[in-house]
Amino acid sequence: MRPHRLFDKIGLYECTIRNYRSRKRPDLSDLDAFLAVAEQHSFARAATQLGIARSTLSETVRQLEERLGVRLLNRTTRSVALTPAGEQLTQRLRPVLEDFAAALESINEFRDRPSGSLRLTVAPPAAHSLLAPLLGRFLAAYPEIRLELSVDSGLVDIVAARFDAGIRIDERLERDMIAVRISGPLHGVVAAAPAYLVQHPAPERPRDLTRHNCIRIRLGSGAILPWRLLQGGLPIEIAVEGSLICNDEHLALRAAVDGVGVIWTLRDYITEDLAAGRLVELLPEHALRLSSWFLYYPSRRHVPAPLQALIGFLKASRA
């Protein structure tokens, strides 16, 4: 090989090394942003999850790809898909970032009080009747915990959506979750406002509900919440109809109080309305005992200190 060609190759190699070293290496926030997009398959959903603008997230991922020198995502106007490189990076990143979070979490044991963020997905009735009365005391007891609640009637993949835990009735939980009972038994009840009952005779048996204007709830899954009662000591479902369907339990409750129609819900959710006479329980002898509220979370080697604190607090409050 001629000397000048050898020097050319050495020079090219040195230039390549300098260019690589001059690149700004991705930091954890860049990688976390990419992983959020990879898991959500959407810049919009990932941006909402991270609490940043979609344009900011898009630029962060673009710069990450530029620094790595490889495309990680294929983007269209309707979808986001991982490239082979993005798929491999996602598989390698997830356990690394989880280990990093666990490492930071491990120092919580040296603090006087637990600190850090805690994200929960909670069914609406549990949010209003179970958590709402306790939030003030919990946050006062643990001022260094930052609590984020997402109230949603649908089942959420808490791993993919990066929630620490969720609160649901146990029959709706996946079997690979650790579940902790945080309430007593729940009861499904039928109720209506006195104003409604002036115009419509109260039902005497479950099948009479088919002749009433029933306010129904559409769950996050798209299904209508079934009306479940007892008849002859056995649970049954009643197929009801009505002029109002909504996906917000609080709105449905307000409509019932205003005399729009009959509602089926949890007794704990309407305790104050029953006590104040805004609602009247119907068919009490047919009320069905349900399960309980459970706090659930993925099986892990180490439960984060903020989550441990919440579990202990809810157990103590139930006692």
C-alpha positions, 0 to 999 in steps of 0.5 A, a space after each residue: 500500500 502506498 504511504 499516502 493511501 495509508 495516511 488517508 485511511 488513518 485520517 479517515 478513521 481519526 475523523 470518524 472517531 472524532 465525529 462519534 465522540 463529538 456527538 452529544 450522547 443521549 441522556 436518560 430523559 431522551 431514552 425515556 421519551 423514546 420508550 414512551 412512544 415505543 410503548 404507546 405507539 403514538 406521539 400524542 398519547 406518549 406526550 400526554 403521558 409525559 406531560 409535554 407538548 407533542 412537538 417537543 417529544 417529536 423533536 426529542 426523538 428526532 434528535 435521538 435518532 440523529 445522535 445514534 445515526 439510525 432510524 428508530 421509528 417509522 412514522 405515518 400520518 396515522 401510526 407509529 411503528 418500531 424499526 428493527 433497530 427501534 425494536 431491539 433498543 426498546 427490548 434492551 432499554 426497558 430493563 435498564 431503565 427499570 433497574 435505574 429507577 429501582 436503584 434510585 428508589 433503593 435510597 428511599 430507605 435512608 430517608 425519614 419519609 418516603 418521597 417520589 412520584 406515584 401514578 395510579 389508575 383508579 375506577 371512578 367510584 373508587 376515586 370519589 367514594 374511597 380515595 377522595 375523603 382520604 387524599 388530604 390526610 395522605 398527602 399531609 402525612 407524606 408531603 414528599 410524595 407526588 401523587 398522580 391519579 388517572 380516573 378511568 372506567 376502562 381496564 388499563 395496562 398499568 405496565 405499558 401505561 407506566 402506572 405504579 398501581 391501579 384500583 379496581 374490583 378484583 374480578 376485573 384484575 389480571 391474574 399476574 398482578 399482586 392485589 391488596 384488599 383495601 375496602 369491605 364488600 361492595 353492594 350494587 344498588 338501584 336508586 332514583 330521585 323522589 321526583 322521578 318516583 312521583 311520576 313513575 311507580 317504584 319497581 316491585 321486582 327486578 323485571 319491573 326495571 325494564 319499564 323504567 327510564 334507566 341511566 346506563 354507564 358505558 365503560 372504557 372498553 365500550 361495553 355497557 355496565 350490566 345491572 346485576 341484582 339478586 333474585 331467588 338468592 341467585 345473581 341475575 342481570 337485567 337488560 334495561 333501556 333508557 334515554 341516557 347513556 354516558 361514560 362518566 359515573 358522576 354525570 350519571 349520578 347527577 342526572 339521577 338526582 335531577 330525576 332523569 331516571 333510575 340508576 344502578 351503582 355502588 351503595 358507597 358511591 351514593 351514601 350521602 345522597 341516600 342520607 340526604 333524601 336526594 335518592 331513594 334505594 329501590 328493591 333493597 332486598 334484591 341488592 347484590 353483594 359484590 367483591 371489594 376494591 383492590 389495589 393491584 400492581 405488577 409483581 416486582 422484586 422491590 415495591 417503591 416506597 411511595 406505593 408501600 406508604 399508600 398501601 399501609 395508609 389505606 390498610 390503616 384507614 380501613 381498620 
